[in-house]
Amino acid sequence: MNLKELISHSPLVSFLPCCEGKDPDIIGLTMDSRQVEAGWLYSAIKGTSSDGHQFIPAAIVTTPAVS
């Protein structure tokens, strides 16, 4: 599934300009930055004990499709 298809009916579609000209295939999804693999979508969520947003830089280093 590609990114546009995945978020086409989501409020997240407003963030799509960050990927101008790109519509990567998404082959996996995770909320754990340690599990990100190439082609995966990292979803940063604020939890009760930690905020996933602080792990975005680590997730990007592992070359996700989008984070």
N, C-alpha and C positions, 0 to 999 in steps of 0.2 A: 504494500500500500504506500502511496506517496504522501508527502506532508500535506499538500493542499487537500487531498481527499480526506485525510485523517481529521483535519481541523476545520473543514468547510462549514460545518454547522455549529461551531463553537465560538465563544467570545474571544478565543485565542487567535482567531483569524486576523485580528487587528495587529498582531505581532509579526505577521508574515513578511512585511517589508524588510525585516532584518535579513531575509534570505532572498533578496531581489535577484531574479533571474535563475534561481535554483528551486527545484522541487524534488528533493532527495527521496529515494525509496527508504521507508522506515521498516526495518526488519525485526526490531525489538523495542521494548519500552521498559524503563526501570526508574525507580525513585531512589535507588542506591548508587551513588556516584562511583563506588568501587566495582560495580557490576557493568558499567558502561562499556560497550564494544563499538567498533566502527559500524555505522549504519543504524545505531540505536538512538532513541529519543530519551533524553534525560528530563524527568519531570521534577523540578525543585519545589518541594512542599514544606511549609513551616509545620513542624511537629511540636509535641509537648516538651521534648528534651533537646531538640536541635532544629535549626532552620536549614533546610536543604539548599537555600540560596547561597549559603556560605561555601558550598561544595561545587558550585558551578565551575570555577577555574580548574579544579581537579578533573571534572567530567570532560571539559573541553580538551584537556591534554590527551585524553584517550580517543580523540577524534570521533565523537558521536556525529550522527547525521545532523542533529539539531539539539541544542540544550536551552 
